[in-house]
């Protein structure tokens, strides 16, 4: 059975607008980096909060990121707060996928719930360079660099694939009134 | 199937709680869907949760009595936008029969413990990462984002991967001056900020005379090592206050992913320097650093015993001339108790400024945010860049004792030096 890693109608992000720009961030990018607490939507408005993404860390990011761009992190991407509006800001800006060596737990669930593709790779984050152009197919996990090298990113676990076939766990629950793996009442 | 028929042999505390809940033995890495005893929603996340429940999940709430709403993250409201969302939140909570804890009642985690809405063996989800705090009473407390919280609110359930467990053995007894915060920061230093990611931390205390408040500090900071839950096995104090299920006990034959052992007798007071919680050093490394602001409060260290530590150091003295001391009790109950026993007066006389029980400036929204170049010694839990306001401010995380000593001298100071 060929299962797409992400077949996500919930995502508004284009699956491939290749070539895609890579933004490299390094280790321990936390949710305060992604969206400082004072710029939460309930404080600055639902229509504005995303314009403050990475306001402290990379002030040019929100103005120059293009739909489909890929963010690359090192270890423990997304540590810190449970604030789902931090990855929501990235989604609103059109971020196509995040590749990191590892993800913090709450943030990983938030990414899945929002339908932002999250890929784990031990080595790619050390290989990819900030600003480089790549081709990336989030459904197959195939990533090609300008030098011709190809890399394949592993799909998410089976349990999550079951949910993601419906778009997200939220969409799955809407449809089946139960969670993936749960016996129907 | 009842818990009585389950074979709990060789299971960790996390596995035991989830096994009891699903009615069969489950092990680390199994996926489970579980009923939730309590869902906690805070003001900053509530607008998203309500929108998802209303617009995408049909608006129905499975068990309204199991949902609590706490207005603490920006309390009282700092601007019209916030005031408007909080007004809506109050109306929504009342219309749907949710338990509302309004401005001034206190910080969500403190309130839930005080209201006994987290109990041994319960599963409690919070829309705040420090929901690991409920592990203080050996509840499976964990934080989630708006969509997960909305799903749990609507369905009464959530999905969880049964976590693997890191065992943290605490042997020996703490020397004077070494607080629960020093122990918790030392553990994070050993584990690192992602050393327990997706895992449960099971704390095994050789001499367990730790108070509920100290257990809360320990469990609260479990998330700073990446943990899903931080479970403190019930001691006599917890057993006296709560019904503890007989299966909720440590099993020495359980399978642990790894172990760390810390001899408390060898510890000394520490701080977490900018900009990460696992950047832990002896106080001496930064002793003498001028301090603009000292903040005592938060879900980590804003309880009565924390205020007692600060008052004992400051009694009859005054905060340094160029340093501000901000004290925010974790709840209205803490504030009342501090007024009743004279702690409030002692701190006021020493030059402390008080604010409404709640989160205060911990995440840089109001009530004492930091200016560029300012240095803060805080009893809170995060010191990321820009966490409390300006990205050019610096936050040192420390115990109430270190905070008090530093406030007194206007410089980062080892507390014992004050006592000596």
Interface residues (C-beta under 8 A of the other chain):
Chain A: X28 X30 X32 X33 X36 X37 X38 X40 X41 X42 X43 X44 X45 X56 X57 X75 X76 X79 X80 X81 X82 X83 X84 X85 X88 X102 X104 X105 X106 X107 X109 X110 X113 X114 X159 X168 X169 X170 X173 X174 X178 X179 X180 X181 X182
Chain B: X31 X33 X43 X44 X45 X47 X48 X52 X56 X57 X74 X78 X79 X81 X82 X85 X126 X127 X128 X129 X131 X143 X144 X145 X146 X147 X148 X150 X151 X155 X157 X158 X159 X193 X194 X197 X198 X226 X228 X276 X363 X364 X365 X369 X382 X384 X385 X386 X387 X389 X391
